[in-house]
Amino acid sequence: MTKAVRPDRQGTSAYLGDLLDTLTERGRNLIRWRGPEEAPVAAPDLASLGDLLLSRRGEASGVALARALVAAFDAAAPEERLGFFALLADRFGPDRAAVDAAIEAVRDDAPDAVERLHAASEPRRQELLRRLNLAPGGTAALVRMREELLRHLREHPELRRVDADFAHLFGSWFNRGFLVLRHIDWTTPANILEKIIRYEAVHAIQNWDDLRNRLEPTDRRCYGFFHPQLADEPLIFVEVALTEAIPDNVAGLLDLDRAPISPEKATTAAFYSISNTQKGLAGVSFGNFLIKQVVEDLKAELPNVKTFVTLSPVPRFAAWLKREREDDASALLDTDSRATLDLLDEPGWHLNPDKAEAVRAVLLPLAAHYFLKAKDDAGRPIDPVARFHLGNGARLERLNFLGDVSPNGLRQAHGLMVNYLYDLGQIEKNHEALAEKGRIAASEAVRRALSAAPTPSDR
C-alpha cells in the first residue's frame, strides 16, 4: 500500500506544480516582466510592484506579481534593497484616513467599530508580505529578506516597524503546529547532512567522519524541526549524547576514538549542541518546543534515561570578565585575583596544572556571579544561552572548568562550560520563578561557588 501512495503523491505534486507555473506565466504576461535576467530594478520600481501586488485581486496575476517582486528584490543592488525597506516603512504603513475614520466610529459606538479599527490599523506591508508568500519559494525568500533587514536595524532604527511585521507574521507561520520533528541520522539525504555541517554553530563539524561520529553510533541522536515550506532546511537541530553520567567536557563527547555504549545502559541524555539555522527567523523561538519534544521522544524510546541535561557554551563570559579586569573600580576583583587572572593572557595556561588550578579557584566564583547576579538592562541574565535555558525552566546545575579547551572555547569563555538540568517536574516552577520574581534556579554547588565570590551591588 505504501508503494502505491508515494507515486500518487508525486504525481499530484507534479500536476500542481505545472498548474502553478502555467498560472504564473499568464500573470507574468500581464505585467510584461521576465525575471531577474533583466537589469536590476530600482527601489521605486520595487515599490510600484508592491503597490500593484496589493491592488490586484486575481490569483494568477497575484502569484505572478509576487514572483516578480521576489525576483526583482533578489536582483536589486544592496542600496536598492535598503531603499525598498525604507519605502515599506514610510509608504506601506496603515491607511491613516481609514484609521481616523475607524477611531471616530469607535467614539460613536458604531457597530463593529473595534473590529474595523483593528483592520484599519494593520500596516499595508503585512498584507504585502502575505501576498509575497504566494510566490513559489516565497516563504524562504521572505526569511532571506528579513535576514538582510536585520543587518540594517542598528544604523536604521526606523526600519524596526518593518521588522515587527515580519516577526508578527513569522510567529504565526512558524508556530509549533506547523513544525515537524525529524530524526536525523547517517541515512538522512546528503543535502540535509551538508546543511548540518554548514549550520553547526556550537562545535564546528570538521569533516564527514566527524559528522558520522555524531550521527551513526547507537549512543548518539540528532533531531531537527522542519517546516513544510522549507522541507530540506532544518530550522533548528539538536545533537544528543546518551551517557552514563552528566558530562563535564565536550572533548570526550566528540572523540572519534571513543567506545560507544549501548543505549540501554544510558541514564542521561546530554544536549551538547543546539543550532538555529535561519538568521531571518531570529526571535522566533523553536528551541523550547524542540527540547521538550525530544525529551518526550527519548523517554518513550529509552525509559532507562532519567536525566536530561545540556552541556552548554558560555559565549559572553570572557568578554564580561575582560570588562571587569579593565575596570579599576571593580568590586569583584582584588589585587591577588587580578594577578591570578593575568595568567589567562599567557598562551597555553590551561596546559600547566598549577596555573590552571590557580585560575580555577578565582574563575569559578566569578562565573557563579556572572550567572546569578550579572543582569542586562532588562534585568535578565546577560548570557544569551542562560536566558534561553533558564527561561525554559531549566536549572543551572554545574560549572565545568575547562569543559571546552578548543580555540573557540578558550576565546569565548576561557574554557568554561555549564550544565543546565531539565527536571521535568520543576520546569514550570522554575520558569515562573524567573519570569515573575527574577529568581534563577541553581544547584547548591553553584550557589556555594557564588558564596566564595565578593558580594558587591549587582553589575
Buried (B, 14 or more C-beta within 10 A) or exposed (E): EEEEEEEEEEEEEEEEEEEBEEBBEBBBEBBEBEEBEEEBBBBEBBBBBBBBBBEBEEEBBBBBBBBBBBBBBBBBEEEBBBBBBBBBBEEBBBBEEBBEBBBEBEEEEEEEBEEBBEBBBBBBBBBBBBBBBBBBEBBBBBBBBBBBBBEBBEEBEEBEBBBEBBBBBBEEBBEBEEBEBBBBBBEBEEEBBEBBBEBBBBBEBEEEEBBBBBBEBEBBBBBBBBBEBBEEBBBBBBBBBBBEEBBBBBBEBBEEEBEEBEBEEBBBBBBBBBBBBBEBBBEBBBBBBBBBBBBEBBBEEBEEBEBBBBBBBBBBBBEBBEEBBEEEEBEBBEEEBBEBBEBBEEEEBBEEEEBBEBBBEBBBBBBBBBBBBBBEEEEBBBBEBBBBBBBBBBBBBBBBBBBBBBEBBBEBBBBBBBBBBBBEEBBEEBBEBBEEEEEBBBBEEBEEBBEEBEEEEEB
